[in-house]
Amino acid sequence: MKTNIPGIFAAGDVVDSEFKQGIIAAAEGVTAAYHQLKNLIH
């Protein structure tokens, strides 16, 4: 997403604070599932 500074762009949590908690929760869920799958395989 463009910023007010030419050539500088923003991404991630700084762009959308309204959905920040949901985004973090989803990412942590994916991380937990990944580690659990890795644990089950080994």
PDB file of N, CA, C and O in Angstrom:
ATOM      1  N   MET A   1       0.838  -1.162   0.000  1.00  0.00           N
ATOM      2  CA  MET A   1       0.000   0.000   0.000  1.00  0.00           C
ATOM      3  C   MET A   1       0.896   1.242   0.000  1.00  0.00           C
ATOM      4  O   MET A   1       1.885   1.306   0.730  1.00  0.00           O
ATOM      5  N   LYS A   2       0.542   2.209  -0.812  1.00  0.00           N
ATOM      6  CA  LYS A   2       1.315   3.446  -0.893  1.00  0.00           C
ATOM      7  C   LYS A   2       1.254   4.232   0.414  1.00  0.00           C
ATOM      8  O   LYS A   2       0.262   4.183   1.143  1.00  0.00           O
ATOM      9  N   THR A   3       2.320   4.946   0.689  1.00  0.00           N
ATOM     10  CA  THR A   3       2.338   5.877   1.818  1.00  0.00           C
ATOM     11  C   THR A   3       2.416   7.302   1.267  1.00  0.00           C
ATOM     12  O   THR A   3       2.406   7.503   0.053  1.00  0.00           O
ATOM     13  N   ASN A   4       2.491   8.263   2.141  1.00  0.00           N
ATOM     14  CA  ASN A   4       2.610   9.644   1.683  1.00  0.00           C
ATOM     15  C   ASN A   4       4.040   9.999   1.276  1.00  0.00           C
ATOM     16  O   ASN A   4       4.305  11.127   0.862  1.00  0.00           O
ATOM     17  N   ILE A   5       4.958   9.043   1.393  1.00  0.00           N
ATOM     18  CA  ILE A   5       6.346   9.251   0.982  1.00  0.00           C
ATOM     19  C   ILE A   5       6.565   8.498  -0.328  1.00  0.00           C
ATOM     20  O   ILE A   5       6.400   7.278  -0.363  1.00  0.00           O
ATOM     21  N   PRO A   6       6.932   9.193  -1.404  1.00  0.00           N
ATOM     22  CA  PRO A   6       7.133   8.536  -2.693  1.00  0.00           C
ATOM     23  C   PRO A   6       8.154   7.392  -2.611  1.00  0.00           C
ATOM     24  O   PRO A   6       9.235   7.551  -2.045  1.00  0.00           O
ATOM     25  N   GLY A   7       7.794   6.246  -3.182  1.00  0.00           N
ATOM     26  CA  GLY A   7       8.695   5.095  -3.200  1.00  0.00           C
ATOM     27  C   GLY A   7       8.676   4.257  -1.937  1.00  0.00           C
ATOM     28  O   GLY A   7       9.372   3.244  -1.872  1.00  0.00           O
ATOM     29  N   ILE A   8       7.900   4.647  -0.924  1.00  0.00           N
ATOM     30  CA  ILE A   8       7.798   3.895   0.326  1.00  0.00           C
ATOM     31  C   ILE A   8       6.416   3.249   0.394  1.00  0.00           C
ATOM     32  O   ILE A   8       5.396   3.910   0.198  1.00  0.00           O
ATOM     33  N   PHE A   9       6.402   1.960   0.673  1.00  0.00           N
ATOM     34  CA  PHE A   9       5.151   1.216   0.749  1.00  0.00           C
ATOM     35  C   PHE A   9       5.042   0.542   2.110  1.00  0.00           C
ATOM     36  O   PHE A   9       6.055   0.255   2.747  1.00  0.00           O
ATOM     37  N   ALA A  10       3.824   0.292   2.552  1.00  0.00           N
ATOM     38  CA  ALA A  10       3.581  -0.338   3.850  1.00  0.00           C
ATOM     39  C   ALA A  10       2.876  -1.676   3.636  1.00  0.00           C
ATOM     40  O   ALA A  10       2.157  -1.863   2.654  1.00  0.00           O
ATOM     41  N   ALA A  11       3.093  -2.601   4.567  1.00  0.00           N
ATOM     42  CA  ALA A  11       2.446  -3.914   4.487  1.00  0.00           C
ATOM     43  C   ALA A  11       2.263  -4.471   5.889  1.00  0.00           C
ATOM     44  O   ALA A  11       2.911  -4.023   6.835  1.00  0.00           O
ATOM     45  N   GLY A  12       1.385  -5.443   6.015  1.00  0.00           N
ATOM     46  CA  GLY A  12       1.203  -6.130   7.284  1.00  0.00           C
ATOM     47  C   GLY A  12       0.321  -5.382   8.258  1.00  0.00           C
ATOM     48  O   GLY A  12      -0.618  -4.692   7.860  1.00  0.00           O
ATOM     49  N   ASP A  13       0.627  -5.524   9.541  1.00  0.00           N
ATOM     50  CA  ASP A  13      -0.211  -4.975  10.612  1.00  0.00           C
ATOM     51  C   ASP A  13      -0.315  -3.450  10.583  1.00  0.00           C
ATOM     52  O   ASP A  13      -1.322  -2.894  11.021  1.00  0.00           O
ATOM     53  N   VAL A  14       0.696  -2.779  10.081  1.00  0.00           N
ATOM     54  CA  VAL A  14       0.654  -1.315  10.082  1.00  0.00           C
ATOM     55  C   VAL A  14      -0.365  -0.767   9.097  1.00  0.00           C
ATOM     56  O   VAL A  14      -0.763   0.394   9.194  1.00  0.00           O
ATOM     57  N   VAL A  15      -0.786  -1.590   8.154  1.00  0.00           N
ATOM     58  CA  VAL A  15      -1.735  -1.150   7.134  1.00  0.00           C
ATOM     59  C   VAL A  15      -3.176  -1.241   7.627  1.00  0.00           C
ATOM     60  O   VAL A  15      -3.987  -0.367   7.319  1.00  0.00           O
ATOM     61  N   ASP A  16      -3.501  -2.268   8.374  1.00  0.00           N
ATOM     62  CA  ASP A  16      -4.896  -2.513   8.734  1.00  0.00           C
ATOM     63  C   ASP A  16      -5.030  -2.846  10.214  1.00  0.00           C
ATOM     64  O   ASP A  16      -4.986  -4.014  10.599  1.00  0.00           O
ATOM     65  N   SER A  17      -5.192  -1.829  11.033  1.00  0.00           N
ATOM     66  CA  SER A  17      -5.275  -2.086  12.474  1.00  0.00           C
ATOM     67  C   SER A  17      -6.628  -2.657  12.885  1.00  0.00           C
ATOM     68  O   SER A  17      -6.738  -3.260  13.953  1.00  0.00           O
ATOM     69  N   GLU A  18      -7.674  -2.478  12.048  1.00  0.00           N
ATOM     70  CA  GLU A  18      -9.008  -2.979  12.385  1.00  0.00           C
ATOM     71  C   GLU A  18      -9.024  -4.503  12.507  1.00  0.00           C
ATOM     72  O   GLU A  18      -9.703  -5.043  13.381  1.00  0.00           O
ATOM     73  N   PHE A  19      -8.291  -5.198  11.651  1.00  0.00           N
ATOM     74  CA  PHE A  19      -8.286  -6.656  11.644  1.00  0.00           C
ATOM     75  C   PHE A  19      -7.020  -7.257  12.245  1.00  0.00           C
ATOM     76  O   PHE A  19      -6.782  -8.458  12.119  1.00  0.00           O
ATOM     77  N   LYS A  20      -6.208  -6.427  12.899  1.00  0.00           N
ATOM     78  CA  LYS A  20      -4.914  -6.878  13.410  1.00  0.00           C
ATOM     79  C   LYS A  20      -5.030  -8.098  14.326  1.00  0.00           C
ATOM     80  O   LYS A  20      -4.283  -9.063  14.162  1.00  0.00           O
ATOM     81  N   GLN A  21      -5.949  -8.067  15.280  1.00  0.00           N
ATOM     82  CA  GLN A  21      -6.080  -9.178  16.230  1.00  0.00           C
ATOM     83  C   GLN A  21      -6.449 -10.467  15.497  1.00  0.00           C
ATOM     84  O   GLN A  21      -5.903 -11.528  15.801  1.00  0.00           O
ATOM     85  N   GLY A  22      -7.362 -10.385  14.545  1.00  0.00           N
ATOM     86  CA  GLY A  22      -7.759 -11.565  13.777  1.00  0.00           C
ATOM     87  C   GLY A  22      -6.626 -12.111  12.933  1.00  0.00           C
ATOM     88  O   GLY A  22      -6.457 -13.325  12.816  1.00  0.00           O
ATOM     89  N   ILE A  23      -5.855 -11.221  12.350  1.00  0.00           N
ATOM     90  CA  ILE A  23      -4.722 -11.633  11.514  1.00  0.00           C
ATOM     91  C   ILE A  23      -3.677 -12.344  12.364  1.00  0.00           C
ATOM     92  O   ILE A  23      -3.156 -13.389  11.973  1.00  0.00           O
ATOM     93  N   ILE A  24      -3.375 -11.780  13.522  1.00  0.00           N
ATOM     94  CA  ILE A  24      -2.387 -12.397  14.414  1.00  0.00           C
ATOM     95  C   ILE A  24      -2.883 -13.755  14.902  1.00  0.00           C
ATOM     96  O   ILE A  24      -2.116 -14.717  14.932  1.00  0.00           O
ATOM     97  N   ALA A  25      -4.149 -13.844  15.283  1.00  0.00           N
ATOM     98  CA  ALA A  25      -4.709 -15.110  15.766  1.00  0.00           C
ATOM     99  C   ALA A  25      -4.650 -16.179  14.681  1.00  0.00           C
ATOM    100  O   ALA A  25      -4.298 -17.325  14.958  1.00  0.00           O
ATOM    101  N   ALA A  26      -4.988 -15.814  13.457  1.00  0.00           N
ATOM    102  CA  ALA A  26      -4.942 -16.779  12.349  1.00  0.00           C
ATOM    103  C   ALA A  26      -3.512 -17.246  12.100  1.00  0.00           C
ATOM    104  O   ALA A  26      -3.271 -18.435  11.892  1.00  0.00           O
ATOM    105  N   ALA A  27      -2.571 -16.318  12.121  1.00  0.00           N
ATOM    106  CA  ALA A  27      -1.175 -16.678  11.895  1.00  0.00           C
ATOM    107  C   ALA A  27      -0.648 -17.589  13.003  1.00  0.00           C
ATOM    108  O   ALA A  27       0.085 -18.538  12.728  1.00  0.00           O
ATOM    109  N   GLU A  28      -1.014 -17.307  14.244  1.00  0.00           N
ATOM    110  CA  GLU A  28      -0.575 -18.161  15.349  1.00  0.00           C
ATOM    111  C   GLU A  28      -1.204 -19.545  15.251  1.00  0.00           C
ATOM    112  O   GLU A  28      -0.564 -20.536  15.602  1.00  0.00           O
ATOM    113  N   GLY A  29      -2.442 -19.628  14.782  1.00  0.00           N
ATOM    114  CA  GLY A  29      -3.089 -20.923  14.578  1.00  0.00           C
ATOM    115  C   GLY A  29      -2.374 -21.746  13.514  1.00  0.00           C
ATOM    116  O   GLY A  29      -2.174 -22.949  13.681  1.00  0.00           O
ATOM    117  N   VAL A  30      -1.998 -21.107  12.440  1.00  0.00           N
ATOM    118  CA  VAL A  30      -1.253 -21.788  11.373  1.00  0.00           C
ATOM    119  C   VAL A  30       0.098 -22.257  11.892  1.00  0.00           C
ATOM    120  O   VAL A  30       0.525 -23.373  11.596  1.00  0.00           O
ATOM    121  N   THR A  31       0.767 -21.415  12.659  1.00  0.00           N
ATOM    122  CA  THR A  31       2.067 -21.788  13.220  1.00  0.00           C
ATOM    123  C   THR A  31       1.934 -22.988  14.152  1.00  0.00           C
ATOM    124  O   THR A  31       2.741 -23.915  14.090  1.00  0.00           O
ATOM    125  N   ALA A  32       0.930 -22.974  15.006  1.00  0.00           N
ATOM    126  CA  ALA A  32       0.712 -24.094  15.930  1.00  0.00           C
ATOM    127  C   ALA A  32       0.406 -25.379  15.170  1.00  0.00           C
ATOM    128  O   ALA A  32       0.935 -26.438  15.510  1.00  0.00           O
ATOM    129  N   ALA A  33      -0.437 -25.298  14.151  1.00  0.00           N
ATOM    130  CA  ALA A  33      -0.777 -26.482  13.352  1.00  0.00           C
ATOM    131  C   ALA A  33       0.453 -27.019  12.637  1.00  0.00           C
ATOM    132  O   ALA A  33       0.649 -28.232  12.563  1.00  0.00           O
ATOM    133  N   TYR A  34       1.274 -26.133  12.114  1.00  0.00           N
ATOM    134  CA  TYR A  34       2.500 -26.551  11.432  1.00  0.00           C
ATOM    135  C   TYR A  34       3.426 -27.303  12.385  1.00  0.00           C
ATOM    136  O   TYR A  34       3.951 -28.362  12.040  1.00  0.00           O
ATOM    137  N   HIS A  35       3.625 -26.762  13.572  1.00  0.00           N
ATOM    138  CA  HIS A  35       4.517 -27.411  14.535  1.00  0.00           C
ATOM    139  C   HIS A  35       3.940 -28.750  15.009  1.00  0.00           C
ATOM    140  O   HIS A  35       4.688 -29.704  15.226  1.00  0.00           O
ATOM    141  N   GLN A  36       2.630 -28.823  15.166  1.00  0.00           N
ATOM    142  CA  GLN A  36       2.016 -30.084  15.572  1.00  0.00           C
ATOM    143  C   GLN A  36       2.174 -31.137  14.482  1.00  0.00           C
ATOM    144  O   GLN A  36       2.487 -32.291  14.772  1.00  0.00           O
ATOM    145  N   LEU A  37       1.961 -30.745  13.241  1.00  0.00           N
ATOM    146  CA  LEU A  37       2.141 -31.687  12.121  1.00  0.00           C
ATOM    147  C   LEU A  37       3.584 -32.166  12.061  1.00  0.00           C
ATOM    148  O   LEU A  37       3.844 -33.355  11.873  1.00  0.00           O
ATOM    149  N   LYS A  38       4.526 -31.233  12.222  1.00  0.00           N
ATOM    150  CA  LYS A  38       5.940 -31.582  12.226  1.00  0.00           C
ATOM    151  C   LYS A  38       6.242 -32.572  13.356  1.00  0.00           C
ATOM    152  O   LYS A  38       7.012 -33.514  13.172  1.00  0.00           O
ATOM    153  N   ASN A  39       5.627 -32.350  14.532  1.00  0.00           N
ATOM    154  CA  ASN A  39       5.816 -33.232  15.676  1.00  0.00           C
ATOM    155  C   ASN A  39       5.247 -34.623  15.395  1.00  0.00           C
ATOM    156  O   ASN A  39       5.867 -35.624  15.754  1.00  0.00           O
ATOM    157  N   LEU A  40       4.082 -34.701  14.761  1.00  0.00           N
ATOM    158  CA  LEU A  40       3.458 -35.991  14.459  1.00  0.00           C
ATOM    159  C   LEU A  40       4.257 -36.797  13.429  1.00  0.00           C
ATOM    160  O   LEU A  40       4.323 -38.024  13.503  1.00  0.00           O
ATOM    161  N   ILE A  41       4.854 -36.101  12.484  1.00  0.00           N
ATOM    162  CA  ILE A  41       5.634 -36.792  11.443  1.00  0.00           C
ATOM    163  C   ILE A  41       6.907 -37.392  12.007  1.00  0.00           C
ATOM    164  O   ILE A  41       7.333 -38.463  11.576  1.00  0.00           O
ATOM    165  N   HIS A  42       7.524 -36.705  12.975  1.00  0.00           N
ATOM    166  CA  HIS A  42       8.800 -37.188  13.524  1.00  0.00           C
ATOM    167  C   HIS A  42       8.515 -37.915  14.775  1.00  0.00           C
ATOM    168  O   HIS A  42       9.436 -38.416  15.422  1.00  0.00           O
TER     169      HIS A  42
END
